[in-house]
Amino acid sequence: MAATGCASHPPMPTVDHVDLDRYMGDWYVIANIPTFLERDAHNAVESYSLNPDGTVAVTFTFRKGGFDGPEKRYTPRGFVRSEDNAEWGMQFIWPFKAEFLVVYLDEDYSQTVIGRSKRDYVWIMAREPSIPEPDYQRILAFLAERGYDTDEIERVPQRWD
């Protein structure tokens, strides 16, 4: 399925290696090209933990429509598909696994970007609810170099009191 959908795009390069233990934990969604589930999301957080079977338990939470909006929670499962741990399948609905590629990861594991070969969705995430503006602009330039239309990327409102 993934191969037919990305025929017009070159492969999306991933990072050289992901240390899964270091990657686990909470990631605040700083910006994205939102899926239909994520539109108008506030305080979006992805949380990862390793399951004993090697899959990744994911909990995605956010407030819909505003900081005081109803909390939404989704629990897909991640399946690591490559020896470098940078390519995953993300399963929201059985048996379908969406492509999930770690395309950027800084050395201290404080910022990451998840992309797709189709360049249809992207998630800029960090361990903190915000990142410095120069980092954000550098990541946007990085994504533009890889074929993303950065005009489609939207910041996700984050406010934690």
GUTOR-509072 format. One record per residue (C-alpha): residue in three letters; y, x, z; residue number from 0. Coordinates in Angstrom, 1 decimal, padded with zeros to 4 digits, always signed. Layout:
<rs>
{r Ala,{Y,X,Z},NUM};
...
</rs>
This chain:
<rs>
{r Met,{+000.0,+000.0,+000.0},0};
{r Ala,{+002.5,+002.7,+000.9},1};
{r Ala,{+001.8,+004.7,-002.2},2};
{r Thr,{+002.6,+001.9,-004.5},3};
{r Gly,{+005.8,+001.0,-002.7},4};
{r Cys,{+007.4,+004.5,-002.9},5};
{r Ala,{+006.6,+005.5,-006.5},6};
{r Ser,{+010.3,+005.8,-007.4},7};
{r His,{+011.1,+008.0,-004.4},8};
{r Pro,{+010.1,+011.6,-003.7},9};
{r Pro,{+008.0,+012.2,-000.6},10};
{r Met,{+010.0,+012.2,+002.6},11};
{r Pro,{+009.7,+015.6,+004.3},12};
{r Thr,{+008.8,+015.5,+008.0},13};
{r Val,{+009.3,+018.0,+010.8},14};
{r Asp,{+006.8,+020.9,+011.1},15};
{r His,{+005.3,+019.7,+014.3},16};
{r Val,{+005.7,+017.1,+017.0},17};
{r Asp,{+004.5,+017.9,+020.6},18};
{r Leu,{+003.3,+014.4,+021.4},19};
{r Asp,{+003.5,+014.9,+025.2},20};
{r Arg,{+007.2,+015.9,+024.9},21};
{r Tyr,{+007.9,+013.1,+022.4},22};
{r Met,{+006.6,+010.4,+024.8},23};
{r Gly,{+009.1,+008.5,+026.9},24};
{r Asp,{+012.3,+006.5,+026.3},25};
{r Trp,{+014.4,+006.7,+023.1},26};
{r Tyr,{+017.7,+004.8,+022.8},27};
{r Val,{+018.3,+003.5,+019.3},28};
{r Ile,{+021.7,+004.9,+018.3},29};
{r Ala,{+021.8,+003.6,+014.8},30};
{r Asn,{+019.4,+002.2,+012.2},31};
{r Ile,{+018.9,+000.3,+009.0},32};
{r Pro,{+017.7,-002.7,+010.9},33};
{r Thr,{+014.5,-004.7,+010.2},34};
{r Phe,{+014.9,-008.5,+010.4},35};
{r Leu,{+013.7,-008.3,+014.1},36};
{r Glu,{+016.4,-005.8,+015.0},37};
{r Arg,{+019.5,-007.6,+013.6},38};
{r Asp,{+022.2,-008.1,+016.2},39};
{r Ala,{+020.3,-006.0,+018.7},40};
{r His,{+022.1,-004.5,+021.8},41};
{r Asn,{+020.7,-001.9,+024.2},42};
{r Ala,{+017.7,-001.2,+022.0},43};
{r Val,{+015.1,+001.2,+023.5},44};
{r Glu,{+011.8,+002.4,+022.1},45};
{r Ser,{+009.3,+003.7,+024.8},46};
{r Tyr,{+006.2,+005.6,+023.9},47};
{r Ser,{+003.2,+006.6,+025.9},48};
{r Leu,{-000.2,+008.1,+024.9},49};
{r Asn,{-003.2,+005.9,+025.3},50};
{r Pro,{-006.6,+007.5,+026.2},51};
{r Asp,{-007.9,+006.8,+022.7},52};
{r Gly,{-005.1,+008.9,+021.1},53};
{r Thr,{-003.0,+006.0,+019.9},54};
{r Val,{+000.6,+005.5,+021.0},55};
{r Ala,{+001.6,+002.5,+023.2},56};
{r Val,{+005.0,+001.4,+022.1},57};
{r Thr,{+007.4,-001.0,+023.9},58};
{r Phe,{+010.5,-001.9,+021.9},59};
{r Thr,{+013.1,-003.9,+024.0},60};
{r Phe,{+016.6,-005.1,+023.2},61};
{r Arg,{+019.1,-007.8,+024.0},62};
{r Lys,{+019.6,-010.3,+021.1},63};
{r Gly,{+023.1,-011.1,+020.1},64};
{r Gly,{+025.0,-009.3,+023.0},65};
{r Phe,{+024.6,-007.3,+026.1},66};
{r Asp,{+023.8,-010.4,+028.1},67};
{r Gly,{+021.7,-012.0,+025.4},68};
{r Pro,{+018.0,-012.8,+025.8},69};
{r Glu,{+015.7,-009.8,+026.2},70};
{r Lys,{+013.3,-009.4,+023.3},71};
{r Arg,{+010.2,-007.2,+023.7},72};
{r Tyr,{+007.7,-006.1,+021.0},73};
{r Thr,{+004.6,-003.9,+021.6},74};
{r Pro,{+003.3,-002.4,+018.4},75};
{r Arg,{+000.8,+000.4,+018.5},76};
{r Gly,{+001.3,+003.8,+016.8},77};
{r Phe,{-001.5,+005.7,+015.1},78};
{r Val,{-001.0,+009.4,+014.5},79};
{r Arg,{-002.0,+010.2,+010.9},80};
{r Ser,{-001.4,+013.9,+010.5},81};
{r Glu,{-002.4,+017.2,+012.2},82};
{r Asp,{+001.3,+018.0,+012.8},83};
{r Asn,{+001.8,+014.6,+014.6},84};
{r Ala,{+004.8,+013.9,+012.4},85};
{r Glu,{+003.3,+011.0,+010.4},86};
{r Trp,{+002.3,+007.8,+012.2},87};
{r Gly,{+001.3,+004.3,+011.2},88};
{r Met,{+003.0,+001.6,+013.3},89};
{r Gln,{+001.1,-001.6,+013.6},90};
{r Phe,{+003.0,-004.7,+014.5},91};
{r Ile,{+000.4,-007.1,+012.9},92};
{r Trp,{-003.2,-006.3,+012.3},93};
{r Pro,{-004.4,-004.8,+010.0},94};
{r Phe,{-001.0,-003.6,+008.5},95};
{r Lys,{+000.4,-000.2,+009.6},96};
{r Ala,{+003.9,+000.6,+008.5},97};
{r Glu,{+004.9,+004.2,+007.6},98};
{r Phe,{+006.7,+005.9,+010.5},99};
{r Leu,{+007.8,+009.5,+009.8},100};
{r Val,{+009.4,+011.9,+012.2},101};
{r Val,{+011.9,+013.4,+009.8},102};
{r Tyr,{+014.3,+015.1,+012.3},103};
{r Leu,{+013.7,+016.3,+015.8},104};
{r Asp,{+016.0,+018.7,+017.7},105};
{r Glu,{+014.5,+021.6,+019.6},106};
{r Asp,{+015.0,+020.1,+023.0},107};
{r Tyr,{+013.6,+016.7,+022.0},108};
{r Ser,{+016.8,+014.9,+022.8},109};
{r Gln,{+017.5,+013.5,+019.3},110};
{r Thr,{+015.1,+012.3,+016.6},111};
{r Val,{+015.2,+010.4,+013.4},112};
{r Ile,{+012.3,+008.2,+012.1},113};
{r Gly,{+012.3,+007.6,+008.4},114};
{r Arg,{+010.2,+006.1,+005.6},115};
{r Ser,{+009.5,+007.3,+002.1},116};
{r Lys,{+011.0,+004.1,+000.7},117};
{r Arg,{+014.3,+004.9,+002.4},118};
{r Asp,{+014.5,+001.2,+003.3},119};
{r Tyr,{+014.6,+001.7,+007.1},120};
{r Val,{+015.7,+004.5,+009.4},121};
{r Trp,{+016.1,+004.9,+013.2},122};
{r Ile,{+018.4,+007.5,+014.8},123};
{r Met,{+017.4,+007.8,+018.4},124};
{r Ala,{+018.2,+009.9,+021.5},125};
{r Arg,{+017.2,+010.3,+025.1},126};
{r Glu,{+020.7,+009.2,+026.2},127};
{r Pro,{+022.5,+005.9,+025.1},128};
{r Ser,{+025.0,+007.9,+023.0},129};
{r Ile,{+025.3,+011.2,+021.1},130};
{r Pro,{+028.3,+013.3,+020.3},131};
{r Glu,{+030.1,+012.2,+017.1},132};
{r Pro,{+029.6,+015.5,+015.4},133};
{r Asp,{+025.8,+015.2,+015.9},134};
{r Tyr,{+025.9,+011.7,+014.5},135};
{r Gln,{+027.9,+012.8,+011.4},136};
{r Arg,{+025.5,+015.7,+010.9},137};
{r Ile,{+022.5,+013.4,+011.1},138};
{r Leu,{+024.1,+011.0,+008.5},139};
{r Ala,{+024.7,+014.0,+006.2},140};
{r Phe,{+021.1,+015.0,+006.7},141};
{r Leu,{+019.9,+011.5,+005.8},142};
{r Ala,{+022.2,+011.4,+002.7},143};
{r Glu,{+020.6,+014.6,+001.5},144};
{r Arg,{+017.2,+013.0,+001.7},145};
{r Gly,{+018.2,+010.0,-000.4},146};
{r Tyr,{+019.3,+007.4,+002.2},147};
{r Asp,{+022.3,+005.1,+001.5},148};
{r Thr,{+024.1,+005.9,+004.7},149};
{r Asp,{+026.4,+002.9,+004.2},150};
{r Glu,{+023.5,+000.7,+005.2},151};
{r Ile,{+023.1,+002.5,+008.6},152};
{r Glu,{+024.5,+000.5,+011.5},153};
{r Arg,{+025.3,+001.7,+015.0},154};
{r Val,{+023.4,-000.2,+017.7},155};
{r Pro,{+025.6,-001.2,+020.6},156};
{r Gln,{+024.5,+000.5,+023.8},157};
{r Arg,{+026.1,-000.2,+027.2},158};
{r Trp,{+024.4,+000.7,+030.5},159};
{r Asp,{+026.3,+000.0,+033.7},160};
</rs>
